[in-house]
Each structure stands twice: as C-alpha cells, then as structure tokens.
Amino acid sequence: MTTELSNVTIPDFGLPESRPVIPGETYAARCDALVAGADCDWVVVYSDREHQANIAFLTGFEPRFEEALLLLNRDGRRIIVTGNECVPYAAISGLPGVEVELAQSLSLMGQDRTEAPKLTEVLSGLGMASGQTIGIAGWKYLEEVEYDDAPSFFVPHHLVATLTKVAGDAGLLSDVTPVLMHETKGLRAVVDADEIAWLEFGSARASAAVWRVVTNAKPGDTEHEAASNMGYAGEQMACHFMLSTNGGSGPIIGLSSPSGKVIEKGDGITTCVGLWGGISARGGLMADGDDTFLAKCKGYFEALLTWYETAEIGVDGAVIYDAVEKKLAEADLEPALNPGHLLSHDEWMNTPVRRKNSGKIASGMPFQVDIIPVPMLDGQTLNCEDAIVFADADLRAEIEKRHPEVYARMMARRAFIADVIGIELSPSILPLSSTPLCLAPFWLKSSEILVRKA
C-alpha cells in the first residue's frame, strides 16, 4: 500500500439548509437526567457568551452579551435567570415549561438596575433557601490530580459567594459539572439521532466553508481576502475564525485570526472554521509542489488513516492515542494535543483519547478527528481536521428513520472514503464532513489530494 497524490473531484454531497430542531421532550429529559445525576435540591448551570454549551444543550437557549443561569430543582421546576437583554431572547428556548426571571446583576455594566438588582434576592424569591443542597455546573471541572484539598468551581466567584449566602453553608455546594461533561459518562458525551443530525448541519457547512478557502485563496491576496472566500452565512460559531500564513521567517500560529498580510507563493497556510456541531481545518503550502514537504504530508496522512482504522466502539481511548503517536513517530512527528476529542456546541468538550485511560468509545459519541502534528519547520504547517460520529446498528437505523437525508449524505461520504481515499471504515463511523479525509498539501493544486493505493 502506498500514499500518493491523486487528482480528485470531490462529490457534492449536498449541504443541509436548515438545522434540525431538537424536540422539547429531549431537552426536558436532559434536564431531568442532570437533576437525577446531581442528586441535589437545586442544580445551577452557569453560562456566558463563551461558555454557552451546557445551557444550550439543556434548553436550546444561550446568552448573548451577558450571563445566564439555568435553575433546576427536584420538583421539576425549570428557570432561566438572565439579564436585561436576554429576557426576551430566552423565548427561543425549546425547553417545555421553562420560566424566565430577570436578575440585572447579570446585565452589562451601566444598564438599568432598578427592577431586580440583587441576585441573592432573585434566587431566594424563586425558592432557594438555607439548608438546601446546590449543585453547580460550570464550563469545566478539575480532576483529582489538579488540586490539593477541594476542587474549585469554574464559574465566577460572585456566583459561588451568592449561592453560599443563599444556602447558608459552603459545604452545601458541590460541583456537578462531570454529570454533563465527563469524557464517557457525561450527558453530552453520548447523543441521540436528533442531536447527530443537528451536529451534521454545522460540520457539513463548516467543512464546505474551509474548502472554499482552500480552493480560492491565492498568492497576492491578503489574509482577509483569502478568509472572505469562506462565504459565512450567519451560522452559529463554536470558535473564532482562523487563518494564518508565514514564509520561512517563523512558525505559523494556527490560532491566529487573519490580518492584512499579503500571502506569498511558498507560504505555509492554515485555516479553520468552527460551527456548532463541528470544526473543519486544513493546513498546507501555498505552492504547487515540494517533494520534501510531500514526504512529511504522507507520513501525517498515514497517521490520520491509522486513527480511522483503529477507532471503533468499545476501543479504549489510549489504544487510539498510542496507535496515532506510533505512526506519527515514523515521520518524526508527534501529536501536539490529544488526537481526537468530543465535540458539541463547543469546539472541545472532553476526550477519552488520552495516553493512559480506561474510557472506551461508545455508540453516540461525536468526535473531532483532530491530529495536530509537531514539530513543523518554520513556514510549514499540516492539518486535516473533521468530525465523525460513532453509531451502532440500532442508532444508524434510528438516524435513517428520523433523518433520511442526513443518513444518505453520511453513507455517500463513507462510499467516497472507500472508493477514492482508499480505506474501509468500520460500519460504526459516520463522517459528518463535506470533505471527508480530503487533504490537499498544495493549495495551488487543491484538486490533488492524498489517497491510499494498493
């Protein structure tokens, strides 16, 4: 088997025009499961503009400009507490029976505070009382190796202080974030057919946007001009847009936003579009060829294929990590971060793919196949990042029944990977990307992508 460049026309798999709607009963069931898993009188889910994934997963609402809390109690009460601007916006929530309450301390500074200025009074008025247990869900949580005595809450101190005052004892507060975000047991780690269709909307459109950049960027463009090729259509973004170039004078910083720098022939170039549901990234050279770089690309591509050939339902995350790390080493590379992670509304939720881990891949896990190779020479970069989901036979049948167009696109992508890219995927791997496993090392010949040949 060899890896080589091949002139390929990537099929038009079709793009979803409307994001599927998550049923209200699904949001309600997620909230009920969180309350059951937290085992507290109240659960408080914190969110702000950057950290909106948990509340969006539970309600369909996420705050704009300000902060918001989702309050859930044992009796089934569901309340969104937010500031001046998001009270009317909370109407988009798909959570049945949700109440919306104003707390103006969650508003931007300088706005009106005459109606409900104190969060303590708002919470007490909603029924929170001294002696009740309160579980807090923040945007991430600490593992035992990260703290000496007691873990911290990843929410603003103001919220912790307020909840301590309302409960009357800091010991009544606990971190329930793992109920949502644990790498294998979290409610967000394994999703259903509707959520998979919801994810596919973002992943398919993000990858199409990235490929428009890859195929249209050219020397003489500024980075801003190259970025404009993405054709952004207002989809909700999971992270900032990224595009960065450089010649041999220094490294390419992949997280950078585009600038007015003029792209030159021979520059390394990388770009990334992240939408709710998936991220797509590509990196290569603004060139039409380079034998030394191509050899490095082939080694990286073989590691990428190794991920797809190793990952499967029931496989331990450490097995995937070790297989990818070993294959990259053959090209004098290593993974900069974990090769693969769970995705959702946020770019990176958590990951069972670690060097030492007992977390196994499960049906319903949505994954970002994300292998960032290092070290790279100055002025060079490599990336080929897209989303997939693992689904057993029952889940695949459910997707086909509920979302036949989504299922048809995923099956067409699988066939393309087998017939053109040259590897047979496990039946459990469903590609969500419009450009599945398509890596064009040289952007001036973007029709030439790497494939495996017998």
Secondary structure, 3 states (H helix, E strand, C coil): CEEEEEECCCCCCCCCCCCCCCCHHHHHHHHHHHHHHHCCCEEEEEECCCCCHHHHHHHCCCCCCCCEEEEEECCCCEEEEECCCHHHHHHHCCCCCCEEEECHHHCCCCCCCCCCCCHHHHHHHCCCCCCCCEEEECCCCCCHHHCCCCCCCCCCHHHHHHHHHHHCCHHHEEECHHHHHCCCCCCCCCCCHHHHHHHHHHHHHHHHHHHHHHHHCCCCCEHHHHHHHHCCCCCCECCCCEEEEECCCCCCCCCCCCCCCECCCCCEEEEEEEECCEEEEEEEECCCCCHHHHHHHHHHHHHHHHHHHHCCCCCEHHHHHHHHHHHHHCCCCEECCCCCEECCCCCCCCCCCCCCCCCECCCCCEEEECCCEECCCCCCCCEEEEEEEECCHHHHHHHHHHCHHHHHHHHHHHHHHHHHHCCCCCCCEEECCCCCCCCCCEHHHCCEEEEEEC
